[in-house]
Amino acid sequence: MTVLVLGGTGESRQLAELLAQAGVSAVTSLAGVVRTRELPVGEVRTGGFGGVAGLAGYLNAESVSAVVDATHPFAARITAHAAAACAQTGTPLLRLSRPGWRRRPDSSDWHWVTDLAAARRAAEGLGRRVFLSTGRQGVPAFTDWDDRYVLLRVVEDPEVAVPETWEVLYARGPFDFADELELMRDRRIDVLVTKDSGGGHTAAKLDAAAELGVPVVVVARPPDPAGVERVDSAEAAAEWVLSLR
Ligand code: NAP
């Protein structure tokens, strides 16, 4: 069997490793947008497929027996394409998506919003020294904030210029509680804006915000396509693949 893993996440790398250990032939697909990404073990292909038709064509041409969509919870387009292409070609599909975040019990102020524009509006009423960690793709929604301090944390350069009042911090998780606390204290952060990426690697900022009484604005995830089975760990995804053998 050949499994296509739609990747770009830590979970997809874990899955590639588990499948390699189990002797399953797997190809991990990356969008190719991040230059410094850590590569998974095994075969890798890079770049878009060319929409639903392109992905369906790939599944047929490569005789793919199953697809695990292990893309980021906010990569909604490729997730929708995978659902449509797998339905068209009759290919079994599993969604692997890490658990979402929950409001910290001791967090005084936690605001769920549906998109980046709503996050911007909510944060404006909450503080003037913002810790922005919505990823580099989210940056354009905030760049008219040139009247306040923004600590932008990204892995790679955002695609747009940022105002001079901002500080850009280049860092890749995991981040720990003590460092997050120190960072937010040192920069006198009074509001944290993030999206529900979930998992443990970048969750310490939420605990630090709770500890400091800093309000948190969280963009909720886009919904996964209806009717697609979902698991939240690489181990469970590997089990699903092995059950198809
Ligand atoms: P997206 O908006 O859902 O997808 C945009 C287009 O990129 C898709 O239509 C597809 O092109 C191509 N694409 C995306 N993921 C692909 C993959 N794994 N393999 C091949 N083509 C892929 O995705 P995005 O939000 O830009 O994210 C791009 C990648 O970065 C994803 O693989 C995701 O796992 C990773 N990532 C995203 C975020 C985030 O916050 N969005 C964070 C961390 C990592 P075609 O239509 O031409 O096939």
Boltz pocket constraint, residues with backbone or C-beta under 6 A from the ligand:
constraints:
  - pocket:
      binder: B
      contacts: [[A, 5], [A, 6], [A, 7], [A, 8], [A, 9], [A, 29], [A, 30], [A, 31], [A, 33], [A, 45], [A, 46], [A, 47], [A, 48], [A, 49], [A, 50], [A, 51], [A, 52], [A, 54], [A, 55], [A, 70], [A, 71], [A, 72], [A, 74], [A, 75], [A, 76], [A, 77], [A, 78], [A, 79], [A, 81], [A, 134], [A, 135], [A, 137]]
      max_distance: 6.0
